[in-house]
Amino acid sequence: MKASAELGSNMQSVLVDLIELHVQGKQAHWSIVGKNFRDLHLQLDEIIADARIFSDELAERMRALDALPDGRSETVTKDTHLPKFPAGEVDTADAVGLITERLDATVGNIRAVHDAIDEEDPTSADILHGIIEKLEQYAWMVSAENRSPRKSTAKAPTRPAGKA
């Protein structure tokens, strides 16, 4: 099978975001300071490693479909859907929000092109499913660092009088 121009373009759109996620994750990894530094530092290592694996898997799928991936820095900078990462040191609490935002943006773009990719090449869509699953899991885990427990809205069960 040979990718259409649309399929190649949609896959390229995901590729640049995965590459940018890796690069921004590394920048965060180097620049975070504050509470829970070590935990976030190590968690970023996991995200970075997976983003690199995902980008390589997607680029190789593109080549298998005779599409040409473009991971050059100028292409990634120009085409990414991710906002720029701030310069300088970043407090870990702020970094949690920044990383979650970038994970969500990456997943949002994948979901935006998913159906068109699936229509032409279900195998490539299957690759995207695995990426979405893992990035959404990371977004949950990272964002949980800044969350407070929700207050329960369920009423406590009541027992009938005289029953133990």
RANORHU-V492115 format. One record per pair of residues at least 6 apart in sequence whose ideal C-beta (glycine too) atoms are under 7 Angstrom apart, sorted by sequence separation. I is the first residue (numbers start at 1). GAP is how many residues later the second one is. If there is no record, write none. Layout:
I,GAP ; I,GAP
This chain:
63,6 ; 62,7 ; 117,7 ; 118,7 ; 32,8 ; 90,8 ; 117,8 ; 32,9 ; 59,10 ; 114,11 ; 117,11 ; 29,12 ; 59,12 ; 85,13 ; 114,14 ; 29,15 ; 28,16 ; 29,16 ; 83,18 ; 110,18 ; 25,19 ; 29,19 ; 82,20 ; 110,21 ; 111,21 ; 25,22 ; 26,22 ; 110,22 ; 25,23 ; 82,23 ; 81,24 ; 82,24 ; 107,25 ; 22,26 ; 25,26 ; 81,28 ; 107,28 ; 22,29 ; 106,29 ; 107,29 ; 21,30 ; 22,30 ; 103,32 ; 18,33 ; 22,33 ; 103,35 ; 104,35 ; 18,36 ; 19,36 ; 103,36 ; 18,37 ; 100,39 ; 103,39 ; 15,40 ; 18,40 ; 100,42 ; 15,43 ; 99,43 ; 100,43 ; 14,44 ; 15,44 ; 96,46 ; 11,47 ; 96,47 ; 96,49 ; 97,49 ; 96,50 ; 11,51 ; 19,52 ; 40,52 ; 93,53 ; 8,54 ; 15,54 ; 37,55 ; 40,55 ; 11,56 ; 15,56 ; 20,56 ; 33,56 ; 36,56 ; 65,56 ; 12,57 ; 19,57 ; 28,57 ; 31,57 ; 34,57 ; 35,57 ; 7,58 ; 12,58 ; 24,58 ; 27,58 ; 31,58 ; 32,58 ; 33,58 ; 34,58 ; 3,59 ; 8,59 ; 16,59 ; 31,59 ; 33,59 ; 34,59 ; 7,60 ; 16,60 ; 20,60 ; 32,60 ; 21,61 ; 24,61 ; 3,62 ; 20,62 ; 28,62 ; 2,63 ; 3,63 ; 16,63 ; 17,63 ; 32,63 ; 61,63 ; 1,64 ; 2,64 ; 3,64 ; 16,64 ; 17,64 ; 17,65 ; 13,66 ; 61,66 ; 28,67 ; 58,69 ; 28,70 ; 57,70 ; 28,71 ; 54,77 ; 24,78 ; 21,81 ; 50,84 ; 21,85 ; 18,88 ; 17,89 ; 47,91 ; 17,92 ; 14,95 ; 13,96 ; 14,96 ; 43,98 ; 14,99 ; 43,99 ; 13,100 ; 10,103 ; 10,106 ; 11,106 ; 10,107 ; 36,109 ; 6,110 ; 7,110 ; 7,113 ; 11,113 ; 7,114 ; 14,114 ; 4,116 ; 1,120
